[in-house]
Each structure stands twice: as C-alpha cells, then as structure tokens.
C-alpha cells in the first residue's frame, strides 16, 4: 500500500497530458539566450573593460517541509544472532548476487515459465545453461536441502524400525542388563552428555523463541513507521503548493531590482557612458584648467618683473647718484697740489686710477618694459576661462540626466513588459491542476491510512496465530526437554549403587521411563520439525540472499533498471509506467538515490522533460522583445559643449600675449650682476690704506674722510636691512619670474595647441562616436538586468531540484519496506529456523544418549553379574 501511495504521488504534479504543446519541444520556443549570447560575444569583442559583476539577489528560503520518518532500527542484543545467521547463510551461499543470471532468465522467458514449459526447456540450450548456472548458484542450498530431505525421510523410518526392533526385545528392548566394571563411569558420561545436549537444545529453543517474540514486537512497531510515512506523504502534498507559490512570488524580487535599476537608469547607464567618455574628456578639461593656473602664474610673474624692475631701477639710480658725487669729490681732492710731490703723486695716481670703479654694476633702466604683455594678459583674465571650463565639466557631468530624460519611453515600455512576464509566470503556474491533484492525493492517503488502520486487528490476529504456531513448535521440543530433565532428575536422585538392575527403585525406574518417553516424542516430532526448518531455510535463506542483501546494497535496482527487461519495446519500465515515455533516462535506482539525499521530486522524476519549466522561463524571462527595446535606445549627446568659443579665444589670446618676444637673456644678465663694480667696504679700506702712506696733513685727512663717506654710502644704502632686503628680494624675484616666463613662453604655443586639439577630439568623440559607447554600455546594462533574471531562473531550477517537493518520503517508503520485510520479518524468521534447526540436530544426539542412559535407570527383569562380552541391544 505504501508503494502504491508513492506511485500516486509521482503523478501529483498534474495530468501530464495537459501540458501545453507550445512548451513541448517546440522549435519556435528555443532558448533565446543563444541569441543574447551571440550578441554578447560581439559586444564583448568591442568592450574596453569588463562589465561589472551582477549584484547577487536574495530570494530567501523556500518553505521547507519537516519529515518525521527516520528509518533506523537498533535490534539490540539479538543483533548478534542476526549476524550469526547471516554468517551461516554466507557459508552456505558465498556467491555474489546473480544479476546477469536473473536478467537473462527474465529476458529469455518474458512470459514466465509455466508447468507445461518445463518439458521444453531441454529444447532451448540457453535455458539449459541458465538452469546449470542457477544450480551452481544454489549449490549450497541444494546440498542442505538434500541433507534435510534425507533427515526428513529417514527419521520416521528409523523411528518405526527402532520401535519394532525394541518390541522384539532387540535394540535395547530386552529388559536385561549385563554388569560391567566401568558401568558407573559410562553412566556418568552419558548423564553429562545428555545434560550438555539438553542445554544446547535449550539454547536453540531460546534463540528461536527470542526471534519469534522479536518478530511480534517489531510488527507492532511497524505501525509507527506506517503512520510517520503517511504523515510525511501528506506533508509533501500539503507543502508543495505553497512552495510553488513561493517560487512564482520571488519573481517580484528580480522584477523590483530591475525596476530599481530602470528608475536609476541615469546614474547607472548614464554613469557608465560618462565613465567610458571621461577617459578622453576629463584629462582634456583638466589640462585646460591647469592652463588657467598657468595664466595666473604668468600674470603674477609679469607683475613681479614689473614691480621688481621699478624697485631696482629706483635703487640703482639713487646709488649711482651718490657714487657720482663721491667720485667727483674724491677727484677734486686728488687735484690738490700736495699730490704733485714725488712719492705722494704715485699714491694719488693709484687712487685716481680706481675712481672709475665707483659706479653701479647693473643697468636695469635699459631692460624692456613688460607692460604691453601684462595688459594683454589682463584682457585674457577678464574672460574668466576657469568659469568657462567649469561649464564644460558641468555639461559633461550632466550625462546621467540626459540619459534619464532621453530613455523615459524605453523605461516605461520595459516596465510594462515586466508586468506582462510576471503575469505569464503566474498563469503558467496555475495552468496545471497541481493543487487539486494534491488535495485528491491527500484524500487518497487518508482513505488508505484508514484502511490500513482497520486491518491492524486482523494483522494482530494473524501475528498472534503465527506466534502461537511458533510457540507450539517450540513446545514440542520443550516437551522432549522436560522428559530429559525430569528423567535425569529422577534417575540421578533415585539411583542406588547398592541396588542391582532388577532391584532398582521406583524413582530410578521412572527416570528411565521418562527418558524413553522423550525418545518416543523425539521420533514423533523430529521429522516434521525438520520439515519446517528445511522449508524456512529454503524460503528465508533465498529471500535474504536474493532480495534483502541486494536491496541493502542496491544491486537489486540494477536488475529492475536493466533496459528492456520488463518489455522488449520499453527501455525503462518506470517512465513507461508513469508517463508512457519508456525512453526517458529515469530508473528506480536514480529515483531512490535522488530521494535519499532529499532532492526535489521535479529533479528526481526528471519532470523537466514533461513540464519544461526551465524552457518556459528561458522563453518568457529572456524575452527577445526586451532585447529589442534596449537595442532601440538612442541617446543624443550633441548638445554637450566642453569649451565655448570664448574659452577657445582666451586660450589663443593667451598664447599670443607676446611673452615669448621678451629678451630674457638681457634680464638674466643684468640680474646676475652685482650692485656696484667693486665692494665699497674693500674700496674704502684700500683708500684708507693708501692715505696712511701719505704724510700727515690735510690730504691724508681728506682721503680718510672720503673713505668714511664711502663707508657711509655702503652703510646707508647697501647695509641697512630694509634696503638690502628690498634689493636682494627684487633681484631674486626678478630672476625666478624671468625663468618662469622663459619656460612658459617656450611651452605655451604647443600646450595651447594640444589643449585645443584634445578638446576637438573629445567633442568629436562625443558627437560622432558616442553611439558606439552608448551601444556598448546599453548592452552591458541590459545584460546586467538579464543577469538578475538569470539568477532567478537558476534559483528556480536549483529550488525545483533540491527544495521543492523534497521526495525523501519516497526513499523512506522503500527503506521502510526493506526494514519491515528484511530486518523485522525475515531476520527473525531465519533466526527462528536457525535456532529450531540446531535443536533438531541435537535432538538426534539426545535420542542416542537417552536410550543408552535409560538402561542404567530402568528396573531390569534379568541380570548377569559377570559378563565381559559385548552388550547386545
């Protein structure tokens, strides 16, 4: 019944005949992702950078079903007995499972072998070969069955002959016992042997009774497995609709993400277009913006040159005037008549020859004026080129807004298409009568469970009768054991060493009679006990070797799943039975393996070949119309202006300000000169030294006065910090400014030309080649959105394979069947006949020993005191 319930569940997804034809192997509904992939290859060849990874979506968790059945069995101490029985069966039948033999036998005799056909087996060599292989495989069982049959046949015959023989006072029937010297030793030996044998028989009875009781206990426990399996099947049926609804509802997750991207198409698509273009645009604008800084630096340099020239010209003019006055005054002093005398005249002449050194060194008044260049640069700076370039930045950064405005119609069209796709998915999920079928299946399960529960009393009654039968069988052995133990007890307690065989007591004689009664009952029961053991051995042993063991290691599935085994025209019987599609690659083994790991029923039954949900999703979600909508995206960037004409004119005017026409070499030459031709302090010291060579008088004092005046000039116009800093700073600033202007003038025309060329190239790229960038980034944007749907379809596929309608209950049904049939029933049955068979074997020894021992307990009619001959019995 459980297997029937499992098969019905396989059909619970709806009638397969109602699957729409448009989703079955239809060529016009092939996977459109092939076209998209072809387009992506073309686009990929032109891409300059890899597309960004698709953001992973969180679809949550499919509502999981919790199953109660845990197919596990711990037999307890009786496990040891089960292992012993299995080892015995392996000893009898060590051959591996005959898969090829069974398959060949079934395929060569598809209709089975009837009684009338056994005569024709010899006419088919292949059948003879199969019979020989079967005999070889069953050799161990056949040998044991032959021994059991011999035992079965000989036991009543031997018992009858023994009875007749004893009635004729033979075979120990004569009530006469010859006395021997070792009689006590023999009696003790037979007593011990019978005790041991009876104990072993008792062990066999206990083993059989434990197996008999275990079967009853486990059959009662089977109800729990039936209940949990049925409950799990109901859970599977009840949870499946909610799981399917959850799958369809999660389309909204992908849809909402796509809608979010559509609402932000400006920042996303426009931003990607801007990122692609900024490699050409931004460096160009940055270069132009740096030119504005160069303009400021140039203006500051020109202003520094102009102001420094004024400072230097003013300072040098005052210094030249003072030096001219001092030089005139010193010349007048040297015209004194005192300088005409011999040695004095030489000193005066030396001083007179150095007067020309009292002059300024630099001639800053002769340097060209920079006022025209500064005036031209002022005109350029009034245009505010920085603001013009910032407008270019703003225009370029406005790309996302332009894309947002120009794609409004596309976005609205895509949103409508997404709503349509969602409706188609919901409609497709409602197309199949899944929920009504599962409701009917649940009703069917309830009815079947009620029927099974109604049969529980009958099952209990049948099991009780079976248990009574087993106990009855064991009671026959127990009866023999009772006679044995009572005979041993009475015989041992009533035995008197002083009594002769004819004078033995009543208790001793009763013990001997009880032993013989046990022998009689042994002959009476032993043969049909052995018949039951042999039948149980053949049946239970072959079931263990041919069904239970291969079912445990799944070798039996290989036989069931052999192609064309059930029908010559049907490759696999399971899909032929369920779907009338025998060529499907669906087997019982694969179904069991998938369900054992709790896979989804959709994957385990390969229902994709029937329902084609993945094909439907690929056809619906990866809609070609969606690609066509995005292929029609047109984004016009012609209105983007990077640099206005006023900015271009400012750059050209800047390059033509004339700073390149300045005589920078003259500037640098004058700057590098000292303030005076000679160091005034050194000159004053030398003049004072020359004065010291003169005779004391007015001339000496006058020259020293001039030396003091020169020092005063140095002190007042060179040494003071204010005047010194002014001159030094002016010269340094002038030098730096001249070098900056010289460098700028050299590079300016080329830089301006390059900037204008780069701006022209960037604007040409935007106005003429932007369509390529737009197409490339639009494809990447579309693939990004399709990536969300790919995540959804992959999640649906994975969920259908592993989370929706998890078919663990089906494998649990098979495992439960194996557990109940093999572990509960046949392990107990095999253990029962194993224990009973062992008792039967030892009953034969008990018969022999009891007959021998009874002679020492029974009261004899005659006796011989001295007799060394052989006892005739």
C-alpha positions, 0 to 999 in steps of 0.5 A, a space after each residue: 500500500 505504501 508503494 502504491 501511495 508513492 506511485 500516486 504521488 509521482 503523478 501529483 504534479 498534474 495530468 501530464 497530458 495537459 501540458 501545453 504543446 507550445 512548451 513541448 519541444 517546440 522549435 519556435 520556443 528555443 532558448 533565446 539566450 543563444 541569441 543574447 549570447 551571440 550578441 554578447 560575444 560581439 559586444 564583448 569583442 568591442 568592450 574596453 573593460 569588463 562589465 561589472 559583476 551582477 549584484 547577487 539577489 536574495 530570494 530567501 528560503 523556500 518553505 521547507 517541509 519537516 519529515 518525521 520518518 527516520 528509518 533506523 532500527 537498533 535490534 539490540 542484543 539479538 543483533 548478534 544472532 542476526 549476524 550469526 545467521 547471516 554468517 551461516 547463510 554466507 557459508 552456505 551461499 558465498 556467491 555474489 548476487 546473480 544479476 546477469 543470471 536473473 536478467 537473462 532468465 527474465 529476458 529469455 522467458 518474458 512470459 514466465 515459465 509455466 508447468 507445461 514449459 518445463 518439458 521444453 526447456 531441454 529444447 532451448 540450450 540457453 535455458 539449459 545453461 541458465 538452469 546449470 548456472 542457477 544450480 551452481 548458484 544454489 549449490 549450497 542450498 541444494 546440498 542442505 536441502 538434500 541433507 534435510 530431505 534425507 533427515 526428513 525421510 529417514 527419521 520416521 523410518 528409523 523411528 518405526 524400525 527402532 520401535 519394532 526392533 525394541 518390541 522384539 526385545 532387540 535394540 535395547 528392548 530386552 529388559 536385561 542388563 549385563 554388569 560391567 566394571 566401568 558401568 558407573 563411569 559410562 553412566 556418568 558420561 552419558 548423564 553429562 552428555 545428555 545434560 550438555 545436549 539438553 542445554 544446547 537444545 535449550 539454547 536453540 529453543 531460546 534463540 528461536 523463541 527470542 526471534 519469534 517474540 522479536 518478530 511480534 514486537 517489531 510488527 507492532 512497531 511497524 505501525 509507527 513507521 506506517 503512520 510517520 510515512 503517511 504523515 510525511 506523504 501528506 506533508 509533501 502534498 500539503 507543502 508543495 503548493 505553497 512552495 510553488 507559490 513561493 517560487 512564482 512570488 520571488 519573481 517580484 524580487 528580480 522584477 523590483 531590482 530591475 525596476 530599481 535599476 530602470 528608475 536609476 537608469 541615469 546614474 547607472 547607464 548614464 554613469 557608465 557612458 560618462 565613465 567610458 567618455 571621461 577617459 578622453 574628456 576629463 584629462 582634456 578639461 583638466 589640462 585646460 584648467 591647469 592652463 588657467 593656473 598657468 595664466 595666473 602664474 604668468 600674470 603674477 610673474 609679469 607683475 613681479 618683473 614689473 614691480 621688481 624692475 621699478 624697485 631696482 631701477 629706483 635703487 640703482 639710480 639713487 646709488 649711482 647718484 651718490 657714487 657720482 658725487 663721491 667720485 667727483 669729490 674724491 677727484 677734486 681732492 686728488 687735484 690738490 697740489 700736495 699730490 704733485 710731490 714725488 712719492 705722494 703723486 704715485 699714491 694719488 695716481 693709484 687712487 685716481 686710477 680706481 675712481 672709475 670703479 665707483 659706479 653701479 654694476 647693473 643697468 636695469 633702466 635699459 631692460 624692456 618694459 613688460 607692460 604691453 604683455 601684462 595688459 594683454 594678459 589682463 584682457 585674457 583674465 577678464 574672460 574668466 576661462 576657469 568659469 568657462 571650463 567649469 561649464 564644460 565639466 558641468 555639461 559633461 557631468 550632466 550625462 546621467 540626466 540626459 540619459 534619464 530624460 532621453 530613455 523615459 519611453 524605453 523605461 516605461 515600455 520595459 516596465 510594462 513588459 515586466 508586468 506582462 512576464 510576471 503575469 505569464 509566470 503566474 498563469 503558467 503556474 496555475 495552468 496545471 491542476 497541481 493543487 487539486 491533484 494534491 488535495 485528491 492525493 491527500 484524500 487518497 492517503 487518508 482513505 488508505 491510512 484508514 484502511 490500513 488502520 482497520 486491518 491492524 486487528 486482523 494483522 494482530 490476529 494473524 501475528 498472534 496465530 503465527 506466534 502461537 504456531 511458533 510457540 507450539 513448535 517450540 513446545 514440542 521440543 520443550 516437551 522432549 526437554 522436560 522428559 530429559 530433565 525430569 528423567 535425569 532428575 529422577 534417575 540421578 536422585 533415585 539411583 542406588 549403587 547398592 541396588 542391582 538392575 532388577 532391584 532398582 527403585 521406583 524413582 530410578 525406574 521412572 527416570 528411565 521411563 521418562 527418558 524413553 518417553 522423550 525418545 518416543 516424542 523425539 521420533 514423533 516430532 523430529 521429522 516434521 520439525 525438520 520439515 519446517 526448518 528445511 522449508 524456512 531455510 529454503 524460503 528465508 535463506 533465498 529471500 535474504 540472499 536474493 532480495 534483502 542483501 541486494 536491496 541493502 546494497 542496491 544491486 537489486 535496482 540494477 536488475 529492475 533498471 536493466 533496459 528492456 527487461 520488463 518489455 522488449 519495446 520499453 527501455 525503462 519500465 518506470 517512465 513507461 509506467 508513469 508517463 508512457 515515455 519508456 525512453 526517458 533516462 529515469 530508473 528506480 535506482 536514480 529515483 531512490 538515490 535522488 530521494 535519499 539525499 532529499 532532492 526535489 521530486 521535479 529533479 528526481 522524476 526528471 519532470 523537466 522533460 514533461 513540464 519544461 519549466 526551465 524552457 518556459 522561463 528561458 522563453 518568457 524571462 529572456 524575452 527577445 522583445 526586451 532585447 529589442 527595446 534596449 537595442 532601440 535606445 538612442 541617446 543624443 549627446 550633441 548638445 554637450 559643449 566642453 569649451 565655448 568659443 570664448 574659452 577657445 579665444 582666451 586660450 589663443 589670446 593667451 598664447 599670443 600675449 607676446 611673452 615669448 618676444 621678451 629678451 630674457 637673456 638681457 634680464 638674466 644678465 643684468 640680474 646676475 650682476 652685482 650692485 656696484 663694480 667693486 665692494 665699497 667696504 674693500 674700496 674704502 679700506 684700500 683708500 684708507 690704506 693708501 692715505 696712511 702712506 701719505 704724510 700727515 696733513 690735510 690730504 691724508 685727512 681728506 682721503 680718510 674722510 672720503 673713505 668714511 663717506 664711502 663707508 657711509 654710502 655702503 652703510 646707508 644704502 647697501 647695509 641697512 636691512 630694509 634696503 638690502 632686503 628690498 634689493 636682494 628680494 627684487 633681484 631674486 624675484 626678478 630672476 625666478 619670474 624671468 625663468 618662469 616666463 622663459 619656460 612658459 613662453 617656450 611651452 605655451 604655443 604647443 600646450 595651447 595647441 594640444 589643449 585645443 586639439 584634445 578638446 576637438 577630439 573629445 567633442 568629436 568623440 562625443 558627437 560622432 562616436 558616442 553611439 558606439 559607447 552608448 551601444 556598448 554600455 546599453 548592452 552591458 546594462 541590459 545584460 546586467 538586468 538579464 543577469 538578475 533574471 538569470 539568477 532567478 531562473 537558476 534559483 528556480 531550477 536549483 529550488 525545483 531540484 533540491 527544495 521543492 517537493 523534497 521526495 525523501 518520503 519516497 526513499 523512506 517508503 522503500 527503506 521502510 519496506 526493506 526494514 519491515 520485510 528484511 530486518 523485522 520479518 525475515 531476520 527473525 524468521 531465519 533466526 527462528 529456523 536457525 535456532 529450531 534447526 540446531 535443536 533438531 540436530 541435537 535432538 538426534 544426539 539426545 535420542 542416542 544418549 537417552 536410550 543408552 542412559 535409560 538402561 542404567 535407570 530402568 528396573 531390569 527383569 534379568 541380570 548377569 553379574 559377570 559378563 565381559 562380552 559385548 552388550 547386545 541391544 
